[in-house]
Amino acid sequence: MAKKKYAIVLDASKCLNCKACTVACKFENDVPVGHETYRI
């Protein structure tokens, strides 16, 4: 089975680097504990 890929689209000019978007994405998509996130 292929690994799931997650993505989020946001306005980077409004980013406060609080990581709330990452937390919300993991919660909403039931991302497993230990799944790594990458900043691009």
C-alpha positions as CSV (number, residue, x, y, z in Angstrom):
1,M,0.0,0.0,0.0
2,A,1.3,3.5,-0.9
3,K,2.2,5.9,1.8
4,K,-0.3,8.7,2.4
5,K,0.8,12.2,1.6
6,Y,-0.6,15.2,3.3
7,A,-0.5,18.9,2.2
8,I,-1.9,22.2,3.4
9,V,-2.3,25.4,1.5
10,L,-2.1,28.7,3.4
11,D,-1.1,32.3,3.0
12,A,2.5,32.4,4.1
13,S,2.4,36.2,4.6
14,K,0.1,35.7,7.5
15,C,2.2,33.0,9.1
16,L,3.2,33.6,12.8
17,N,5.1,30.3,13.0
18,C,2.8,29.0,15.7
19,K,2.4,25.6,14.1
20,A,-1.4,25.7,14.7
21,C,-1.9,24.7,11.0
22,T,0.2,21.6,11.5
23,V,-1.7,20.6,14.7
24,A,-5.0,21.1,13.0
25,C,-4.0,19.1,9.9
26,K,-2.8,16.2,12.0
27,F,-6.0,16.2,14.0
28,E,-8.3,16.6,11.1
29,N,-6.6,13.8,9.0
30,D,-5.9,11.4,11.9
31,V,-2.2,11.4,11.1
32,P,-0.4,8.7,13.1
33,V,1.9,9.5,15.9
34,G,5.5,9.8,14.8
35,H,4.6,10.9,11.2
36,E,7.2,13.4,10.2
37,T,6.4,16.8,8.8
38,Y,8.6,18.8,6.5
39,R,8.7,22.5,6.0
40,I,9.2,23.7,2.5
